[in-house]
Amino acid sequence: MPRARPKDAEKRRTDLVVTAVEAFQEATGVPARVVHPTPDGFGGGILVQIGEEEPFLAVCKPTLTPTTLGPALAEMRKLPQHGVLVARHVTPPMAERLRDHDVPFLDTAGNAYVRTPRLLILVTGRKPPGKTPNEQPVKAFRATGLKVVFALLCRPELVAAPYRKIAEAAGVALGAVTPVFRDLERLGFLRVTKARGRRLERQAELMDAWVEGYLRDLRPRLHPRRFRVAQPRWWEAEDWTGLEVWLGGEPAAALLTKRLIPQDATLYDGNGFATLARRIRPAKDERGNMEVLDKFWNFEVPPAGPHPRLAPPLLVYADLVATGDARNLEAAEAIRERFLARA
């Protein structure tokens, strides 16, 4: 039986879908409706009926940007049936990218793309009906809070630990933990009882929310910089023993899944990149094949693969999702199924 969700969040999702469906009908003349009640087996999801087609399962992404596109595509790929992406506004360039991925979408301006064996609809270029609400993310999904949530997802036992230990593992000030826990409880991601203490709930949804927040708010603060390395697979021959650098992105995914040929490397620097750079001689290049970011966690995670310095699988997953690339999204699915399966 699906767990209850916070009513205000559910209402916002439903309102967004209803508005988009009404705009779709106005723009196209094609009948559409939100299916109520939702049939059993859909876990509280919102279904959209378009014409005589089988209902689409709605994936709500109120603000769709290049940063949130990767998480949206990843979420669409793991749906149990065909879905439709619903946003406030899909710009023409974003519509083109969604169409390239063959992802159906609706927005509140009436822009849409739906392709089935019996139906083809494409509407783009319509302006949003009004000013887009400026929603401020809760503290749990701002940069500092995202570090705390990351620590909890990678080390679930920490949820019951003293706040001081959680703050140390996340690399944040002690005072940052309380508002994060308060937000998680309010949003239904944390349950606190006298009998069982604190425990995480809906961890799969929490991971999705973390990935989107990480790409939007935390990753840009990790001082990303790009280089080019002459030898594309340089990381295979390096001695990583004692080196305070963690391997993420495509190389990590290749080691974890054995199903990806890496093109670009992602590194998380914990003060060891200068040593590594003297050996591999990277050249600064904004379009280079290696990206380096600051390491932001402060806890040990046993390597999930054969490499001694792999970033946590959740971070590797986020690196892949960020690209929006089909081959990387396939590898991301494999990592999620094998290393990140949560209730």
Order of alpha helices (4+ residues) and beta strands (2+ residues): alpha-beta-beta-beta-alpha-beta-alpha-beta-beta-beta-alpha-alpha-alpha-beta-beta-alpha-beta-beta-alpha-beta-alpha-beta-beta-alpha-alpha
